[in-house]
Amino acid sequence: MLKKYSHHRNIATYYGAFIKKSPPGHDDQLWLVMEFCGAGSITDLVKNTKGNTLKEDWIAYISREILRGLAHLHAHHVIHRDIKGQNVLLTENAEVKLVDFGVSAQLDRTVGRRNTFIGTPYWMAPEVIACDENPDATYDYRVRCTQYHHTTIC
């Protein structure tokens, strides 16, 4: 799913995957090869900004780019389900990229929504916690949590 939908300016490009063999007694590791985002996450950006807050124009820019990435996914019936500051990366040219599709889901004609308790609890909408997930409402909540996180480190 990741390779199929990563061709968008706000989704980190996926190049491939491989298994890294571990010594006996340890589990092998799955490694993903993705676009390099050298400026780190927006959580890192906030932590390294004076006063631990971003200016309003940066919050607006990052939020717009997150929403563009989500709109692309939704157009292909994909829900991310774990939008948070650590899963939004920046390139060295300040391009905003969504990452970590480990709990994402593909919706189809028979499954129009997911009623599952999945994602990072701190960022979950009350509807998800109540197992009544509406992707539009929950994304609105998660994006707003991310916007709030831009303004202050919690």
MOCORKA-V112381 format. One record per residue. SS is DSSP state (@ for helix, = for strand, . for the rest). PSI is psi in radians with two decimals (999 if undefined). Layout:
ss:psi
SS:PSI
SS:PSI
This chain:
ss:psi
.:-0.71
@:-0.81
@:-0.66
@:-0.62
@:0.14
.:0.06
.:1.19
.:2.57
.:-0.33
.:0.25
=:2.19
.:2.27
.:2.30
=:2.22
=:-0.50
=:-3.03
=:2.74
=:2.81
=:2.19
=:2.03
.:2.43
.:2.82
.:2.74
.:2.42
.:-0.12
.:2.65
.:2.48
.:2.78
=:2.41
=:2.15
=:2.31
=:2.44
=:2.02
=:2.97
.:2.41
.:2.24
.:1.49
.:-0.18
.:-0.02
=:-2.92
=:2.92
@:-0.43
@:-0.77
@:-0.74
@:-0.81
@:-0.78
@:-0.53
.:0.13
.:2.43
@:2.25
@:0.05
@:0.59
.:2.66
.:2.69
.:2.70
@:-0.68
@:-0.59
@:-0.71
@:-0.77
@:-0.79
@:-0.88
@:-0.76
@:-0.77
@:-0.76
@:-0.65
@:-0.83
@:-0.61
@:-0.74
@:-0.75
@:-0.67
@:-0.70
@:-0.82
@:-0.80
@:-0.59
@:-0.42
.:0.28
.:0.66
=:2.35
=:2.38
.:-0.88
.:0.15
.:0.86
.:2.15
.:2.95
@:-0.64
@:-0.33
@:0.24
=:1.95
=:2.80
=:2.40
.:3.02
.:-0.25
.:0.28
.:0.47
.:2.41
=:2.25
=:2.28
=:2.44
.:3.12
.:1.39
.:0.43
.:-0.48
.:0.26
.:2.88
=:2.61
=:2.15
.:2.61
.:-2.98
.:-0.54
.:-0.41
.:1.69
.:-0.20
.:2.91
.:2.26
.:1.14
.:2.60
.:1.59
.:2.57
.:-2.85
.:2.03
@:-0.71
@:-0.51
@:0.06
.:2.49
.:2.63
@:-0.57
@:-0.63
@:-0.76
@:-0.60
.:0.10
.:0.65
.:1.01
.:2.23
.:1.93
@:-0.69
@:-0.81
@:-0.71
@:-0.63
@:-0.69
@:-0.80
@:-0.81
@:-0.70
@:-0.70
@:-0.67
@:-0.73
@:-0.71
@:-0.77
@:-0.71
@:-0.54
@:-0.54
@:-0.30
.:2.51
.:2.17
.:999
